[in-house]
Every structure is written in structure tokens, then in C-alpha cells.
Amino acid sequence: LDRAIEVAKRAINGELEDDLVEEFFAYWSGDPVFADLPLSKISSANAFLCRHTETERTFLVLTDNEERTREKLTASMFDAGTEAVDVQVFTAKRSPGVRRSSWPPTTVGEFLSWQGELDTESARRIRQSLQKLMRDGRKYAVTLIQSPTSWYGILTKFNRVPQEGALSARLNILPTLLRSQIWPLSITRIDDEYLASRNIPNRTSLTGIRIALIGCGTIGSYLADLMIRAGAGLGGGELALIDPELF
């Protein structure tokens, strides 16, 4: 108990900032955004919504090849819809950490306040972008931020801008924007390069190679499974399974 109290006091005094950065995603718990492309290409990605057929949950998907991604989602029990979504991508100079108050943020105002503590310039650019989208009549907005160590983001559901009343209230939409609700987002990679390399860390994958496996019996079938996990047949590669026997 004494040790727990000591750690809690240090965290409250801001002495464990690095530890809180490492634990950020344990407290962010955002809905996944599926990225079927390298993270370095996210700013030029196409985005659309998909629905999981069993749970009825809706997810955002980023891709640089919609045909490939839709095939991948369909094989994984997703209904790859056609509704496109605008995604704004920003960079921040500092990695995110857990705030000691108003956490997790639930409104645009709370999020911008927290983001401003990390990086004033990125918070300003995000606010300007959200204001523009709100003026354009958008219902939702997806904002993704690349920090030095991780990606994170928010989904914003804009409150309706007053159509009646004082002109100043209709022109100054910032108070309405700051009260708009948000949901945290975190990126989950589903691109071929990542899926292959994560199973064999620090080793060369089989992505992009043409491979013929002759014999799919006890050893061959097991080997085929391992090669697929290592990236065989992905990234323009090919895995041909050859066995004339019947079973």
C-alpha cells in the first residue's frame, strides 16, 4: 500500500510522464480504424465505412486499393459498404499521455484542450479543420493524429448549428463545435506487409515471392499454413499448392 501511494503521488505531480505515455492506449480504448496500407500512406488513403455482419458494429477502413480491401473484409464477415468518409490527418510534436482531469475527453472542447497541452499548433489546425467541416454541413468528421510514437484519433458528431436567432450566434459556431460529442479511435493495421511481418518479427517475410509447394499431405499442409502466416501469396506473390492425390 505504501508503494502504491508513492506511485500515485508521483503520477499526480507529473513525475511519471513517460510511463503514462506508454500506458496511453490502455486508457484511450478507441474503436479500431482498419488500415489496409502502410501507415506512411494514410494521408492519401481512401476511406469508407464497413459493417460487421454478426455484431452490426460499423468501422472505418483506410485503403490504397479498394478492390483488394473489400475482398479481404468480405472474407472476414464484414459488409464492405460504399459510403465514403472524409478523413483529416495531422501531426503532433509530442506523444499522447493520460490527462489527470476530464479524461477521457468526450467533447471537442475537452479534446482540443488536452491536445493543446501536447501541441498547441496541431490543436489549432484541428480546430480550424473541424470548424470548416461543420460550416460545410458535415454530420461526422474523422480526425487522425500522428505523434512521434503512435497514431490516434477521434470521430466527431457535430451538433447542429442554430438556423434561427441572433446572426452573431449563427456566425460564431465555435461554442456549438466545442460541445459536440467525440469518440476515440485507434488504428489497427490489416495490410499484407504488417500481417506477414508481425508473425516473424525481425525476419524477412515471404511477401512478393512466387512459391510452389509440391505435396500437401501431413507435412505439406502444415508447411503451407506456416508459409501463409509468413506472407506467402501476399504483396503480389503467389503460392501454388500441388498434389495430384485425392482424399
SEMAR-583644 format. One record per residue: x, y, z of N, C-alpha, C, O in turn. Coordinates in steps of 0.02 Angstrom, whole numbers, padded with zeros to 5 digits, always signed. Layout:
N
XYZXYZXYZXYZ/...
END
This chain:
247
+00041-00060+00000+00000+00000+00000+00043+00063+00000+00027+00111-00034/+00097+00062+00039+00142+00120+00040+00171+00132-00029+00177+00190-00051/+00190+00078-00064+00219+00085-00131+00166+00113-00179+00182+00155-00221/+00105+00089-00175+00051+00112-00219+00038+00187-00208+00028+00224-00256/+00038+00209-00145+00028+00279-00129+00084+00322-00157+00072+00376-00183/+00145+00297-00152+00203+00334-00179+00197+00343-00254+00209+00398-00279/+00180+00290-00290+00173+00294-00363+00116+00341-00382+00123+00380-00429/+00061+00337-00345+00004+00381-00360+00023+00454-00351+00004+00496-00391/+00059+00470-00297+00081+00539-00285+00127+00563-00341+00120+00620-00364/+00172+00521-00364+00218+00541-00417+00180+00554-00482+00196+00601-00519/+00129+00513-00496+00089+00523-00556+00051+00589-00553+00048+00625-00602/+00022+00604-00494-00016+00666-00486+00030+00726-00494+00008+00778-00520/+00092+00720-00472+00140+00775-00477+00173+00780-00546+00216+00822-00556/+00153+00736-00593+00180+00739-00660+00250+00710-00667+00285+00726-00715/+00270+00668-00620+00338+00640-00621+00342+00574-00659+00396+00546-00665/+00286+00549-00685+00286+00485-00721+00260+00494-00792+00224+00451-00817/+00278+00550-00823+00251+00565-00890+00267+00510-00940+00223+00490-00979/+00329+00485-00941+00348+00433-00989+00308+00370-00978+00287+00337-01026/+00297+00352-00915+00257+00293-00900+00185+00300-00925+00156+00253-00951/+00157+00360-00917+00089+00372-00938+00083+00371-01014+00032+00350-01041/+00136+00394-01049+00136+00390-01122+00134+00317-01144+00096+00300-01190/+00173+00274-01112+00174+00203-01130+00107+00170-01117+00087+00124-01152/+00071+00194-01066+00006+00163-01048-00053+00197-01082-00110+00182-01066/-00040+00243-01129-00093+00285-01157-00151+00244-01185-00208+00258-01168/-00137+00194-01226-00191+00158-01260-00231+00114-01213-00286+00093-01230/-00204+00099-01154-00244+00063-01104-00301+00106-01079-00351+00079-01055/-00294+00172-01084-00345+00218-01059-00383+00253-01116-00435+00283-01105/-00356+00249-01177-00389+00280-01234-00446+00236-01259-00500+00261-01274/-00433+00171-01265-00484+00120-01283-00528+00142-01341-00590+00139-01336/-00497+00164-01395-00535+00188-01452-00559+00132-01497-00530+00078-01498/-00613+00145-01534-00637+00097-01585-00584+00090-01639-00551+00140-01657/-00574+00030-01666-00521+00021-01716-00539+00052-01783-00596+00050-01806/-00488+00081-01814-00491+00103-01884-00446+00056-01923-00385+00055-01911/-00474+00016-01968-00434-00034-02005-00395+00000-02061-00425+00032-02105/-00329-00007-02059-00286+00023-02110-00256-00031-02153-00212-00068-02130/-00279-00036-02215-00253-00086-02262-00201-00054-02307-00206-00056-02369/-00151-00023-02277-00096+00010-02312-00044+00029-02260-00060+00033-02201/+00017+00041-02281+00068+00064-02234+00048+00130-02201+00016+00172-02233/+00066+00139-02139+00047+00200-02103+00074+00262-02136+00044+00316-02129/+00130+00257-02172+00159+00315-02204+00115+00342-02261+00127+00397-02285/+00066+00303-02283+00023+00323-02340-00047+00343-02318-00090+00355-02360/-00059+00348-02253-00127+00360-02229-00154+00427-02255-00214+00432-02269/-00112+00478-02260-00136+00544-02280-00165+00544-02350-00204+00589-02367/-00148+00495-02392-00175+00492-02460-00224+00434-02469-00241+00416-02526/-00248+00405-02414-00291+00346-02418-00363+00364-02435-00386+00420-02420/-00398+00317-02465-00471+00321-02472-00502+00291-02409-00475+00243-02381/-00558+00318-02388-00590+00294-02327-00663+00279-02339-00697+00316-02375/-00688+00224-02310-00759+00207-02315-00779+00169-02252-00737+00147-02214/-00844+00160-02243-00871+00126-02185-00887+00053-02202-00910+00039-02257/-00876+00009-02155-00896-00061-02163-00933-00083-02100-00927-00053-02047/-00971-00137-02107-01012-00162-02051-00998-00235-02040-00996-00275-02087/-00986-00253-01976-00976-00323-01959-01044-00358-01958-01090-00337-01923/-01050-00412-01997-01116-00442-02008-01146-00474-01946-01207-00480-01941/-01104-00495-01898-01131-00529-01839-01148-00479-01783-01201-00483-01753/-01103-00431-01771-01114-00384-01715-01150-00321-01736-01173-00283-01693/-01156-00308-01803-01188-00248-01829-01148-00185-01814-01173-00130-01825/-01087-00192-01789-01045-00133-01774-01016-00104-01839-01001-00141-01886/-01010-00038-01841-00983-00004-01900-00912+00018-01887-00896+00044-01833/-00869+00008-01937-00798+00026-01930-00775+00067-01990-00804+00063-02044/-00724+00107-01978-00694+00146-02032-00635+00108-02060-00597+00076-02023/-00628+00110-02128-00574+00074-02162-00535+00123-02205-00564+00164-02240/-00468+00119-02202-00424+00159-02244-00387+00112-02292-00364+00058-02271/-00382+00131-02355-00351+00087-02404-00322+00126-02463-00342+00183-02476/-00274+00095-02497-00249+00122-02560-00270+00079-02619-00249+00091-02676/-00311+00027-02605-00336-00018-02657-00403-00045-02632-00405-00095-02596/-00458-00013-02652-00523-00032-02625-00544-00103-02644-00574-00138-02603/-00528-00124-02705-00547-00192-02726-00515-00245-02681-00548-00291-02658/-00449-00237-02669-00414-00285-02625-00443-00285-02555-00453-00337-02525/-00455-00225-02528-00480-00220-02459-00550-00247-02452-00565-00280-02402/-00593-00235-02501-00661-00261-02497-00661-00338-02499-00701-00369-02464/-00618-00368-02539-00612-00441-02539-00589-00467-02471-00615-00517-02446/-00542-00432-02440-00516-00452-02375-00570-00446-02322-00577-00491-02280/-00609-00393-02323-00661-00383-02273-00718-00434-02282-00743-00460-02233/-00738-00446-02345-00791-00494-02358-00773-00563-02332-00816-00599-02306/-00710-00582-02340-00687-00647-02315-00685-00650-02239-00681-00704-02210/-00689-00592-02206-00686-00589-02133-00753-00569-02102-00755-00542-02047/-00808-00583-02139-00875-00571-02114-00891-00498-02104-00925-00478-02057/-00866-00456-02150-00883-00386-02150-00922-00370-02213-00909-00397-02267/-00970-00325-02206-01006-00299-02264-00972-00233-02283-00983-00181-02251/-00932-00236-02336-00894-00177-02357-00940-00128-02394-00953-00137-02453/-00964-00078-02359-01011-00030-02388-00978+00017-02436-00918+00012-02450/-01017+00062-02463-00993+00109-02513-00992+00182-02489-00975+00227-02526/-01010+00192-02426-01014+00261-02400-00944+00287-02386-00910+00263-02341/-00922+00336-02425-00856+00365-02416-00856+00414-02358-00907+00443-02341/-00798+00422-02327-00790+00465-02269-00729+00509-02279-00677+00486-02302/-00735+00573-02262-00678+00618-02265-00636+00610-02201-00663+00610-02146/-00572+00603-02210-00526+00595-02154-00473+00650-02156-00442+00661-02208/-00464+00684-02100-00413+00736-02093-00355+00708-02053-00365+00680-01999/-00293+00716-02079-00234+00689-02046-00189+00746-02024-00175+00793-02062/-00165+00743-01961-00122+00794-01932-00062+00761-01898-00063+00701-01883/-00011+00801-01886+00048+00777-01849+00054+00817-01784+00037+00876-01782/+00080+00784-01733+00091+00817-01668+00163+00805-01647+00193+00754-01662/+00191+00854-01613+00262+00851-01594+00274+00807-01533+00330+00782-01524/+00222+00797-01492+00231+00757-01431+00185+00697-01432+00131+00699-01461/+00207+00643-01400+00167+00583-01394+00111+00593-01343+00121+00631-01295/+00054+00562-01352-00002+00572-01306+00010+00540-01239+00044+00488-01234/-00017+00570-01188-00015+00542-01120-00082+00551-01087-00124+00589-01110/-00092+00516-01032-00156+00519-00997-00160+00583-00956-00114+00601-00919/-00216+00618-00963-00228+00679-00926-00256+00663-00857-00288+00611-00848/-00243+00706-00809-00266+00692-00741-00335+00720-00726-00360+00712-00670/-00366+00754-00775-00435+00778-00766-00470+00776-00833-00437+00777-00885/-00537+00774-00832-00577+00772-00893-00552+00717-00940-00541+00729-00999/-00544+00657-00912-00518+00602-00952-00563+00541-00947-00586+00525-00892/-00576+00507-01002-00555+00526-01070-00600+00583-01096-00655+00592-01072/-00576+00621-01145-00616+00676-01171-00679+00650-01206-00677+00599-01241/-00734+00684-01195-00798+00663-01226-00827+00716-01273-00875+00703-01308/-00797+00776-01273-00820+00829-01318-00761+00858-01355-00703+00847-01337/-00775+00894-01409-00722+00926-01448-00683+00974-01403-00621+00978-01408/-00717+01011-01360-00684+01059-01316-00633+01025-01270-00577+01049-01263/-00653+00969-01239-00608+00933-01195-00549+00905-01234-00492+00906-01211/-00563+00879-01295-00508+00851-01335-00458+00905-01356-00398+00894-01351/-00483+00962-01379-00438+01015-01401-00397+01043-01343-00339+01062-01351/-00428+01046-01284-00391+01069-01225-00334+01022-01209-00278+01044-01196/-00348+00957-01211-00295+00907-01198-00243+00907-01253-00183+00904-01239/-00265+00910-01317-00218+00910-01372-00174+00973-01371-00115+00971-01389/-00203+01029-01349-00165+01091-01345-00109+01087-01293-00058+01120-01301/-00118+01047-01241-00065+01038-01192-00007+00999-01222+00051+01008-01202/-00022+00955-01271+00030+00917-01304+00064+00958-01358+00126+00958-01364/+00023+00992-01399+00050+01028-01457-00001+01082-01476-00053+01067-01505/+00015+01144-01461-00031+01199-01473-00047+01207-01547-00105+01219-01565/+00002+01199-01590-00008+01210-01662-00054+01157-01691-00099+01175-01730/-00046+01094-01674-00090+01042-01701-00161+01051-01676-00208+01040-01714/-00170+01072-01614-00237+01085-01588-00271+01141-01626-00331+01138-01640/-00233+01193-01643-00261+01249-01681-00283+01226-01751-00337+01245-01774/-00241+01186-01784-00258+01164-01851-00317+01116-01851-00358+01117-01897/-00322+01075-01800-00379+01029-01794-00443+01069-01784-00494+01054-01815/-00440+01119-01740-00500+01161-01728-00523+01195-01792-00582+01195-01807/-00476+01224-01830-00494+01257-01892-00525+01209-01942-00573+01226-01977/-00498+01148-01946-00524+01098-01992-00595+01078-01973-00639+01073-02016/-00606+01066-01908-00673+01046-01885-00724+01102-01896-00781+01089-01914/-00703+01165-01886-00748+01221-01898-00769+01224-01971-00828+01236-01986/-00722+01213-02016-00738+01215-02088-00786+01159-02107-00834+01170-02143/-00773+01099-02082-00817+01042-02098-00887+01054-02070-00937+01036-02101/-00890+01085-02011-00955+01099-01980-00993+01151-02020-01053+01145-02030/-00958+01203-02044-00990+01254-02086-01015+01224-02152-01065+01246-02179/-00978+01173-02176-00997+01141-02240-01057+01094-02232-01080+01065-02280/-01082+01087-02170-01141+01046-02159-01127+00972-02149-01173+00932-02154/-01065+00954-02135-01049+00883-02125-01080+00859-02059-01085+00897-02011/-01100+00797-02058-01129+00768-01997-01075+00738-01953-01078+00742-01891/-01025+00707-01984-00971+00675-01947-00903+00698-01974-00899+00724-02030/-00851+00689-01935-00783+00703-01957-00736+00655-01922-00743+00641-01862/-00688+00629-01959-00636+00585-01931-00570+00623-01931-00548+00648-01983/-00539+00627-01873-00475+00661-01865-00424+00612-01841-00433+00580-01788/-00369+00603-01878-00315+00558-01858-00252+00599-01845-00236+00645-01883/-00216+00581-01792-00155+00618-01773-00096+00570-01770-00100+00517-01739/-00042+00589-01802+00020+00550-01799+00067+00584-01750+00090+00641-01762/+00083+00550-01696+00131+00575-01647+00198+00541-01658+00202+00496-01700/+00250+00560-01623+00315+00528-01632+00315+00453-01619+00358+00418-01645/+00268+00428-01579+00269+00357-01561+00206+00318-01580+00207+00257-01578/+00153+00352-01599+00090+00315-01612+00041+00357-01652+00049+00418-01660/-00011+00323-01676-00068+00355-01709-00129+00350-01663-00138+00300-01629/-00170+00402-01661-00233+00401-01625-00280+00450-01660-00259+00486-01704/-00343+00451-01639-00390+00496-01673-00457+00500-01638-00468+00469-01586/-00502+00538-01670-00570+00546-01643-00620+00546-01700-00605+00566-01756/-00680+00523-01684-00738+00531-01728-00782+00584-01696-00803+00577-01638/-00798+00637-01734-00839+00692-01708-00908+00690-01739-00915+00684-01800/-00959+00695-01697-01027+00704-01720-01047+00776-01706-01057+00795-01648/-01054+00815-01759-01065+00887-01750-01135+00901-01723-01184+00872-01747/-01139+00946-01674-01204+00973-01655-01230+01018-01710-01192+01046-01749/-01295+01024-01715-01325+01065-01767-01314+01139-01753-01323+01162-01697/-01294+01176-01805-01285+01248-01799-01354+01281-01798-01396+01265-01840/-01367+01326-01751-01432+01360-01748-01449+01394-01814-01409+01432-01841/-01509+01382-01839-01532+01414-01901-01573+01476-01888-01589+01514-01934/-01591+01487-01824-01630+01545-01806-01595+01582-01749-01547+01557-01720/-01619+01640-01734-01591+01680-01680-01542+01732-01705-01541+01749-01764/-01502+01757-01659-01456+01812-01675-01406+01791-01728-01382+01734-01729/-01390+01837-01773-01342+01823-01827-01274+01805-01798-01240+01762-01825/-01254+01839-01744-01189+01826-01715-01183+01754-01691-01130+01723-01696/-01239+01727-01664-01238+01658-01640-01231+01608-01697-01199+01556-01689/-01261+01625-01755-01256+01580-01813-01188+01585-01846-01164+01536-01875/-01156+01643-01843-01090+01651-01873-01035+01622-01829-00988+01592-01855/-01041+01630-01764-00991+01603-01718-01011+01533-01697-01047+01523-01647/-00988+01484-01735-01009+01414-01722-00962+01380-01672-00975+01322-01654/-00910+01414-01649-00861+01381-01606-00892+01353-01542-00878+01296-01525/-00935+01391-01505-00965+01361-01445-01003+01297-01459-01000+01249-01421/-01040+01296-01516-01077+01235-01534-01029+01179-01550-01040+01121-01531/-00974+01195-01586-00924+01144-01602-00893+01114-01539-00887+01053-01534/-00875+01156-01492-00841+01132-01432-00884+01085-01391-00859+01044-01353/-00950+01092-01397-00996+01047-01360-01010+00983-01397-01043+00938-01370/-00987+00977-01460-01002+00917-01500-00968+00856-01470-00913+00860-01442/-01002+00799-01477-00978+00737-01447-00925+00703-01490-00926+00708-01551/-00877+00670-01457-00825+00634-01493-00819+00562-01466-00841+00548-01410/-00789+00518-01507-00772+00451-01486-00699+00438-01505-00679+00454-01560/-00659+00409-01460-00589+00396-01475-00581+00342-01528-00622+00296-01533/-00528+00348-01569-00512+00300-01621-00439+00279-01614-00397+00319-01593/-00425+00217-01631-00356+00193-01634-00348+00151-01698-00395+00118-01719/-00289+00153-01727-00278+00121-01792-00255+00048-01783-00210+00034-01743/-00288+00003-01819-00269-00067-01821-00248-00085-01892-00289-00081-01939/-00186-00104-01901-00161-00119-01968-00184-00187-01992-00181-00236-01954/-00209-00191-02054-00227-00255-02084-00195-00263-02153-00216-00304-02193/-00142-00222-02166-00108-00228-02230-00065-00290-02232-00044-00316-02180/-00053-00315-02293-00017-00378-02302+00052-00377-02270+00073-00425-02238/+00087-00322-02279+00155-00316-02252+00156-00326-02177+00199-00361-02150/+00109-00294-02143+00107-00298-02070+00085-00367-02047+00114-00396-02001/+00033-00395-02079+00007-00460-02058+00060-00514-02066+00062-00562-02026/+00104-00508-02117+00156-00557-02126+00213-00547-02077+00237-00595-02046/+00236-00485-02069+00296-00473-02029+00283-00481-01954+00329-00497-01917/+00220-00470-01931+00207-00474-01859+00213-00546-01833+00225-00557-01774/+00206-00596-01879+00212-00666-01859+00284-00690-01856+00299-00740-01824/+00329-00654-01891+00400-00672-01890+00442-00609-01879+00477-00587-01924/+00438-00579-01820+00472-00515-01808+00547-00521-01819+00578-00571-01802/+00576-00467-01849+00647-00463-01862+00673-00514-01911+00733-00529-01913/+00628-00542-01951+00648-00590-02003+00615-00570-02069+00563-00537-02069/+00645-00589-02125+00618-00573-02191+00555-00615-02204+00556-00676-02193/+00502-00583-02227+00440-00619-02241+00442-00648-02312+00489-00636-02350/+00391-00687-02329+00385-00718-02395+00341-00677-02442+00321-00701-02495/+00325-00616-02422+00283-00572-02464+00317-00557-02530+00377-00543-02533/+00277-00561-02585+00302-00543-02651+00341-00598-02687+00368-00585-02741/+00344-00658-02658+00384-00712-02688+00337-00764-02719+00282-00776-02693/+00358-00793-02776+00319-00847-02808+00345-00914-02781+00404-00930-02788/+00301-00953-02751+00319-01015-02717+00274-01071-02742+00214-01062-02748/+00304-01130-02757+00266-01190-02773+00279-01241-02719+00337-01259-02706/+00227-01265-02686+00233-01317-02635+00208-01382-02664+00149-01388-02679/+00252-01431-02671+00234-01495-02701+00223-01546-02646+00269-01563-02608/+00161-01570-02641+00143-01616-02588+00108-01582-02531+00138-01541-02496/+00043-01597-02521+00003-01563-02470-00023-01613-02419-00081-01608-02397/+00019-01661-02401+00000-01710-02351+00012-01685-02281+00002-01625-02266/+00033-01729-02236+00042-01712-02166+00091-01654-02157+00077-01606-02121/+00149-01660-02190+00200-01607-02184+00183-01547-02228+00187-01490-02206/+00163-01560-02291+00150-01506-02337+00094-01460-02316+00100-01399-02322/+00040-01488-02290-00017-01446-02269+00002-01402-02210-00017-01344-02206/+00041-01430-02164+00065-01391-02106+00112-01336-02130+00110-01280-02105/+00156-01353-02178+00204-01305-02204+00168-01248-02241+00188-01190-02236/+00115-01265-02278+00077-01214-02314+00047-01163-02266+00048-01103-02280/+00020-01187-02211-00008-01142-02161+00045-01096-02133+00033-01036-02125/+00103-01122-02118+00157-01080-02091+00181-01029-02142+00195-00972-02125/+00185-01049-02207+00208-01003-02258+00158-00947-02269+00178-00889-02280/+00094-00962-02265+00043-00909-02272+00049-00860-02215+00044-00799-02225/+00061-00885-02154+00070-00841-02097+00132-00797-02105+00135-00742-02076/+00181-00821-02145+00242-00782-02156+00236-00738-02217+00285-00706-02237/+00177-00734-02249+00166-00687-02303+00164-00717-02372+00158-00680-02421/+00169-00783-02379+00166-00814-02445+00099-00800-02479+00047-00808-02448/+00102-00779-02543+00041-00764-02580+00017-00692-02572-00033-00673-02602/+00052-00652-02532+00032-00583-02521+00080-00536-02558+00134-00556-02579/+00058-00473-02566+00101-00422-02594+00123-00437-02665+00180-00423-02683/+00078-00466-02706+00096-00482-02774+00130-00549-02782+00146-00570-02838/+00141-00584-02727+00171-00651-02731+00119-00704-02748+00060-00689-02756/+00142-00766-02752+00097-00821-02770+00118-00884-02733+00178-00899-02727/+00069-00920-02707+00082-00985-02675+00040-01037-02711-00021-01038-02705/+00074-01082-02748+00040-01135-02785+00046-01200-02746+00102-01221-02730/-00010-01231-02730-00011-01295-02694-00024-01351-02744-00075-01352-02778/+00024-01399-02749+00022-01450-02800+00020-01519-02766+00066-01537-02729/-00033-01558-02780-00039-01625-02754-00093-01661-02794-00151-01642-02790/-00075-01713-02832-00124-01747-02875-00167-01798-02838-00213-01826-02868/-00152-01812-02775-00188-01864-02738-00258-01841-02718-00271-01781-02715/-00301-01887-02706-00369-01874-02682-00376-01900-02611-00347-01951-02593/-00414-01863-02570-00425-01885-02501-00498-01872-02484-00520-01887-02429/
END
